[in-house]
Amino acid sequence: MAESHRISVHQALGGGAVADVLLWRRWCGGVILLSSSTALWFLFERAGYNLLSFTANVLLLLVVILFFWAKSASLLNRPLPPLPDLEISEESVLRAADVARVWINHALSVAHDIAVGRNVKLFLQVASGLWVISYIGSFFNFLTLVYIGVLLSLSVPVLYEKYQDQVDEKLTVAHKIIQTQYRKLDDNVLRKIPLNREKKTQ
């Protein structure tokens, strides 16, 4: 019964076009994402191209093409460049702002629990997570990490969807082991630290 109510990987990823691309149900989108990210990573990491110079050159090339296209179209009675109506809708801005607000409020809540609530467990979790990110970042620069993230996003969901039962079984075992070790740490170390004790009343 539990298996019938389990959310599929496609639903967990939002069930839209992004999920189709990440699960390679839209091969064209997956190939475009992989090839473009690989080309950009090669340009900036291996060819030594500068991001600002690259952006400026691409925009310059685009402007020149559009300018000469429009000029030749007026001289030869050809149609103008088929440019879409380039503007961001208010709905898109509000949706992005709403998502950003949720993440910012969550980060502020965590910071409040650490600073004001003196939550040692949360502090250790955040500190260890930031240390892992810093440690991994010492081996790669930001662009390489983004590229690795793109590669993982195009491979991990597909593999997980294919081997979901086996992976879930292993993750359950690993989760139980981590919980056991965390309880031991909690009993041996964290409980000896005074947590959230009331200050003496004046």
N, C-alpha and C positions, 0 to 999 in steps of 0.2 A: 504493500500500500504506500510505503514511504517513497518508493521509487517512482510511482505514478505522479506524485506531487512534486518531484524534484524539478527545479528550474533548469531548462536547457542552457547550454553555453551561449547560444544565439540570443535568448531572452536576457541572460545576465549582462550581455554586452549592449543591450538597448534594443535589439531586434530590428534595427533600421539599416540604412545603407552602410554605416560604419561597421556594424557587425558583419554584414555580407562581405565587406572588403577584408576584414581581419580573419574571417573564416574561409577566405578564398572562394566564396560563392559567386563573387564578381571578379573573375580572373583579370579582366582589363584593369579594374581599379587597383588590385593587388600588384599587378606587374608595373603599373605606372608609379605607385607609391614606392615600391622596392627599387626600381631603376632610377627614379629621380633622387631618392635619398642616397643611393649609392653614388650617383654622379656628383651630387653636391658634396658628399663626404670626401670623395676622391679629389675634387677641385680644391677644397679648403685644407685638407690634411696632407695629401700627397703632392699636389701641384703647387702648394703654397700660395694659393689665391687668397686675397683679402675679401672679407665679407662685404665691407663697405664699397670697395672698388667693383666687386662683382655685381652688387645691386645697382650701383650707378650705371655701369656699362649695359646691363640688361634693360634698364629704364631708358637709357639713351638710345639703344638700338630700337626699342619699341616705339619711342616718340618719332625717330627718324622714319621708320617704316610707315607709321600712320600718317605722318606729314606728307611724304611723297605719294602715298596711296591716295590721300584726299586731293592733292594737287593734280595728279594724273587723272583721277576720276572726273574732276571738273573740266579738264581739257578734252578728255576723250568721251565725255558723256556716259561715264560708267557709274555704277552705284557706289556710294560712299562706304567706308569701312563699317561692317556690321557691329558697331559697338553697343553693348547693352547699356541700360540705364544704371550708371554707376553710383549707387547710393545705398547706404546701410539703413535698413528699416528700423523703426523705433521698437518693434517687437523683438528683433534680434538683439538690440542693445539691452533691453530690459531683461531678456532671458540670460544674456551673458552676465549682467550685473547681479541677477538673482543667484546664479551659480557661484559667482565670486563672493557674494555676501555670505553664503552658507559656509564656504571654506574659511573665510576670514573669521567669522564668528566661532567656528570650531577651533581654529588656532588660538583665538583669544581666550576661549573657554579652557583649553589645555594650559595656556600660560597662567591663567587665573588659579587653576587648581594646583599648579606647581608653586607659584609665588605666594599666594594668599592661603590656600588650603594646606600647604606643606605636604602634598601627596608624594611620598618618597617613591612608591612603586611607579607612579606615572613619570616622575622625574628620571628614574633609572631607565624606563622604557624609551623615553624621548632622547635621553643622553646616549644610550647605546645605539639607537637608530641613527642619530646624527653622526656618531663616531664611525659607524659602518659606512655611511654615505661619504664621509670625509676620507676614510681609508680607501674606498673604491675610487674616489675622485683623484687620489694621489697617483693612480696608475694611468688614468685617462683624462683628457681634457673634456670640456663640456660638450663640444660637438660630437666627439666620439661616443660619449655616453648617450647622447640623443640618438645617434645612429644605431647603437646597440639596442636601445629601447625600441626603435622601429623594427629591427630584426626580430626581437623577442615578441613584439606584439603581432608580427606576421607568422610566427611559428608556434609559440606556446598555446594560444587558444585552439589552433587546429589539432595539435597533438593531444591537448587535454580533452577535446571533444571526441577524439578517436579512442583514447584510452581512459575515459572518465572513471569507470568502475575501479580499475586497478589503481589509478592515482588517488582516488578518494579513500581507498582502503589503506594505502601507504600513509596518506596524510592523517588519517584517523589514528593510526599507530604512533606516528610522530607527535601528534598533538597530545596524546596521553603521556608520552615520555616527557615532553616539555612541561606539561602540567605537573607531573610528579617531581621533576627537578626544581620547578619554580616553588612548589610547596615546601620542599626541603630547604631552599634558599630563604623562603619566608619564615620558616620555623627557626632556622639557625642564625640568620642575620637580621632580617628586616624587623622581626618582632622585638629585637633588643634595642631598636631605635625608637625613641619616643615620637609617636605620630599624633598630630592634632590634639595634643593635650591642652586642656583649658588653662589659660593664664590665670594667675592668682588674682582674685577679685580685689579691687582696691578697698 
